[in-house]
Amino acid sequence: MIAVVAHVGNLPATLPAFALTKSSIMIALTIVTVLGPSILLPSEARIYLEMVSTEPDLNVIRYYGMYNAKRSTIQIFQLAIIVVMVSIRWGGF
């Protein structure tokens, strides 16, 4: 517990050393953070809960399965992440 308090107390002094030098890093982190947990995971959980219920409703499973299929086209953003990473490697935007 003492170590946690010491680290939190030291954070304001050391935080400027961790400043991002490029906005492209922030873009990549935002894309990765938004994709999985907020778009696809809730409906996957709903499908799972429906499948393990005593009387699964196939219409609900189909609906959320199609929902995920349509939303998975967002995976194109993975290509955007690759572009950002290559851009970081070769000099940024």
RASULTA-V349051 format. One record per pair of residues at least 24 apart in sequence whose ideal C-beta (glycine too) atoms are under 10 Angstrom apart, sorted by the first residue. I is the first residue (numbers start at 1). GAP is how many residues later the second one is. D is the distance in Angstrom with one decimal. If there is no record, write none. Layout:
BEGIN
i & gap & d
I & GAP & D
I & GAP & D
END
This chain:
BEGIN
i & gap & d
21 & 67 & 9.9
21 & 71 & 8.7
22 & 62 & 9.4
22 & 65 & 8.7
22 & 66 & 6.5
22 & 69 & 9.7
22 & 70 & 5.1
22 & 71 & 7.7
23 & 61 & 9.8
23 & 69 & 8.5
23 & 70 & 7.2
24 & 59 & 9.2
24 & 60 & 5.0
24 & 61 & 8.5
24 & 63 & 5.6
24 & 64 & 5.5
24 & 68 & 5.7
24 & 69 & 5.7
25 & 59 & 8.0
25 & 60 & 9.6
25 & 63 & 6.8
25 & 67 & 9.4
26 & 58 & 9.7
27 & 53 & 8.0
27 & 54 & 8.6
27 & 56 & 9.8
27 & 57 & 5.7
27 & 60 & 9.4
27 & 61 & 10.0
27 & 66 & 8.9
28 & 52 & 8.3
28 & 53 & 5.4
28 & 54 & 9.5
28 & 55 & 9.4
28 & 56 & 4.5
28 & 57 & 6.7
28 & 59 & 9.4
28 & 60 & 7.9
29 & 52 & 9.6
29 & 55 & 9.6
30 & 47 & 10.0
31 & 43 & 9.6
31 & 46 & 5.2
31 & 47 & 8.2
31 & 49 & 6.1
31 & 50 & 5.5
31 & 53 & 7.8
32 & 45 & 8.8
32 & 46 & 8.9
32 & 49 & 6.5
34 & 40 & 8.9
34 & 43 & 8.4
35 & 36 & 9.6
35 & 37 & 9.8
35 & 39 & 6.4
35 & 40 & 7.7
35 & 42 & 6.2
35 & 43 & 7.8
35 & 46 & 9.0
36 & 38 & 10.0
39 & 28 & 9.9
39 & 29 & 8.9
39 & 32 & 5.5
39 & 33 & 8.8
39 & 35 & 6.2
39 & 38 & 9.9
40 & 27 & 9.1
40 & 28 & 5.9
40 & 31 & 6.1
40 & 32 & 6.9
40 & 34 & 8.1
40 & 35 & 9.3
41 & 27 & 9.8
42 & 25 & 9.8
42 & 26 & 9.9
43 & 24 & 5.2
43 & 25 & 5.3
43 & 28 & 7.7
44 & 24 & 6.6
END
